[in-house]
Every structure is written in structure tokens, then in C-alpha cells.
Amino acid sequence: MSIAEHLPVYLVMGSQNCYQDPIEVLRKAIQGGVTCFQYREKGNGAKVGSEREELGFHLKKVCHNYGIPFIVNDDVNLAIQLEADGVHIGQQDGLVQEVRSIIGSEKLLGVSAHNVKEAEKAIEEGADYIGVGPMFHTSTKKDTEQVRGPIVIREIRDVFPVFPIVGIGGISKKNAYDVVSSGANGVAVISAISQAENAVKASQELKQEVEDGRLTVEK
């Protein structure tokens, strides 16, 4: 299965994002339709050291039990320690070519991009997919770029008609359709699932919006 097929409902999460046990949140989210997971254990209240590694190991096990990719946010060393399926880096988290040389050609490499120029550079240097955003205003991440919305997806899609793209930033069931109907392969979310009362239901609802958006593109 290609990475594009794993992008429809992409959960990004750490223990600091959850009101409930993150392992159980992830399990329920996958049961509801999550297709890819990124371990992002950073910020206030995040685990560090061996606790961070241990949680990552348990989350990876859940992912692999259900056959979905386990990606690590930013930390290449942690990704290697956990034998993750890949790494996702931002514009300030290192050079794409350097990260690729460290993780090898078999691991997935996702790169954040905010415009066509950054997308082009990431793709040329070896990214397997790009995360484009922020789509909408979000309180989860403080270090975000200017919000331009799904129009950025369309601009990038015009230049790269088939390259795997996932939209991120402030996405919920209310606006996921707009992101996918603009050309994204899927949506990446944090609080829309991690802080939902029912992670199964939240994932199902997002999955439905994504499917509806894809149908619009295919018409």
C-alpha cells in the first residue's frame, strides 16, 4: 500500500494531547478509521527520556497490530530507537536530504510545507509526502505559519497533480471536506480525535467527510 492510501485520516498525538490513556485513544481511533499515526510527544506535560520511549513503543505496537504506519515527529534518533516506519519533520527540523541519508530509503519521510516553493524543495530532496498547513486557526500548535486555508492545497496540487498531500492545522469534521475537496489525500488532526469524548465516533465522522471530499474531486 502506498503512503497516499494511508493519508485519509492521519492522527498526530502525544500523551499531552489526551484526556484519556493515549494507548487506548489510539486503539479506538484506529478502530474508527484512522489510517496513519504520528507520535508527537512534545510541549507542556510531555513525557521525556525513558517514559517517552516506552510510550512510543506501546503506541507503535498498537499501530502495527492494526497494520498502519507509525511515524515519529521531528526526532530522528527516537525514530531509530523505536524502529518507526518513518519520520515527519518541519521546515526548521533539519535538512530533508540529511534526514533521508540517516533513515535510509525504506523509511517514510514526511515534510511540512506552507507554500508551493517549500513543497517543491521537499519533494526534490526526497520527501514521500508533505503536510500542508495550517489550514485553519489552531490552539494545539503555537509555532504555526500564517493561515491561508485550503487554497494552498490547490496551488500545490496544480504543480504536483499526484504527489501525496495531507492537510493539517485546525481541521475538524466541520471543515475536513473543504481540505480534501481542494485536492488533499487526507487530513491530519490532533485534538479533533485525541480530545474527543468518543475517539471511535470522532474518527468515523472524519473518515466520512474525507470520503465525501474525495468523491467530489473524482466527479
Solvent accessible surface area in square Angstrom, and as a share of the most:
residue,aa,sasa,rsa
1,M,169,0.76
2,S,60,0.39
3,I,21,0.11
4,A,25,0.19
5,E,93,0.42
6,H,27,0.12
7,L,0,0.00
8,P,15,0.10
9,V,0,0.00
10,Y,2,0.01
11,L,0,0.00
12,V,3,0.01
13,M,0,0.00
14,G,0,0.00
15,S,21,0.14
16,Q,45,0.20
17,N,13,0.07
18,C,19,0.12
19,Y,165,0.63
20,Q,85,0.38
21,D,78,0.41
22,P,18,0.11
23,I,40,0.20
24,E,62,0.28
25,V,5,0.03
26,L,0,0.00
27,R,77,0.28
28,K,72,0.31
29,A,0,0.00
30,I,16,0.08
31,Q,100,0.44
32,G,4,0.04
33,G,13,0.12
34,V,4,0.02
35,T,31,0.18
36,C,0,0.00
37,F,0,0.00
38,Q,7,0.03
39,Y,2,0.01
40,R,26,0.09
41,E,10,0.04
42,K,82,0.35
43,G,61,0.58
44,N,151,0.77
45,G,74,0.71
46,A,21,0.16
47,K,68,0.29
48,V,115,0.66
49,G,48,0.46
50,S,87,0.56
51,E,102,0.46
52,R,53,0.19
53,E,65,0.29
54,E,103,0.46
55,L,12,0.06
56,G,0,0.00
57,F,103,0.43
58,H,71,0.32
59,L,0,0.00
60,K,27,0.11
61,K,115,0.49
62,V,6,0.03
63,C,0,0.00
64,H,85,0.38
65,N,109,0.56
66,Y,92,0.35
67,G,55,0.53
68,I,17,0.09
69,P,12,0.08
70,F,0,0.00
71,I,0,0.00
72,V,1,0.00
73,N,17,0.09
74,D,34,0.18
75,D,41,0.21
76,V,22,0.12
77,N,110,0.57
78,L,5,0.02
79,A,5,0.04
80,I,91,0.46
81,Q,116,0.51
82,L,11,0.06
83,E,121,0.54
84,A,2,0.02
85,D,45,0.23
86,G,1,0.01
87,V,1,0.01
88,H,17,0.07
89,I,1,0.00
90,G,16,0.15
91,Q,68,0.30
92,Q,164,0.73
93,D,58,0.30
94,G,41,0.40
95,L,102,0.51
96,V,12,0.07
97,Q,113,0.50
98,E,96,0.43
99,V,7,0.04
100,R,42,0.15
101,S,90,0.58
102,I,101,0.51
103,I,19,0.10
104,G,29,0.28
105,S,96,0.62
106,E,163,0.73
107,K,68,0.29
108,L,39,0.19
109,L,0,0.00
110,G,0,0.00
111,V,2,0.01
112,S,24,0.15
113,A,0,0.00
114,H,41,0.18
115,N,54,0.28
116,V,43,0.24
117,K,165,0.70
118,E,42,0.19
119,A,0,0.00
120,E,72,0.32
121,K,107,0.45
122,A,3,0.02
123,I,36,0.18
124,E,133,0.60
125,E,35,0.16
126,G,27,0.26
127,A,8,0.06
128,D,44,0.23
129,Y,0,0.00
130,I,0,0.00
131,G,3,0.03
132,V,0,0.00
133,G,12,0.11
134,P,10,0.06
135,M,1,0.00
136,F,49,0.20
137,H,157,0.70
138,T,40,0.23
139,S,91,0.58
140,T,39,0.23
141,K,59,0.25
142,K,172,0.73
143,D,119,0.61
144,T,57,0.33
145,E,89,0.40
146,Q,150,0.67
147,V,44,0.26
148,R,105,0.38
149,G,9,0.08
150,P,26,0.16
151,I,91,0.46
152,V,7,0.04
153,I,0,0.00
154,R,138,0.51
155,E,54,0.24
156,I,0,0.00
157,R,37,0.14
158,D,119,0.62
159,V,77,0.44
160,F,38,0.16
161,P,95,0.60
162,V,132,0.76
163,F,35,0.15
164,P,19,0.12
165,I,0,0.00
166,V,2,0.01
167,G,0,0.00
168,I,41,0.21
169,G,10,0.10
170,G,28,0.27
171,I,9,0.05
172,S,36,0.23
173,K,98,0.41
174,K,179,0.76
175,N,25,0.13
176,A,0,0.00
177,Y,76,0.29
178,D,69,0.36
179,V,0,0.00
180,V,1,0.00
181,S,28,0.18
182,S,9,0.06
183,G,13,0.13
184,A,5,0.04
185,N,37,0.19
186,G,0,0.00
187,V,0,0.00
188,A,3,0.02
189,V,4,0.02
190,I,14,0.07
191,S,45,0.29
192,A,28,0.22
193,I,0,0.00
194,S,3,0.02
195,Q,67,0.30
196,A,25,0.19
197,E,171,0.77
198,N,78,0.40
199,A,7,0.05
200,V,40,0.23
201,K,114,0.48
202,A,15,0.11
203,S,0,0.00
204,Q,94,0.42
205,E,50,0.22
206,L,2,0.01
207,K,83,0.35
208,Q,93,0.41
209,E,50,0.23
210,V,1,0.00
211,E,70,0.31
212,D,49,0.25
213,G,0,0.00
214,R,94,0.34
215,L,102,0.51
216,T,58,0.34
217,V,83,0.48
218,E,127,0.57
219,K,202,0.86
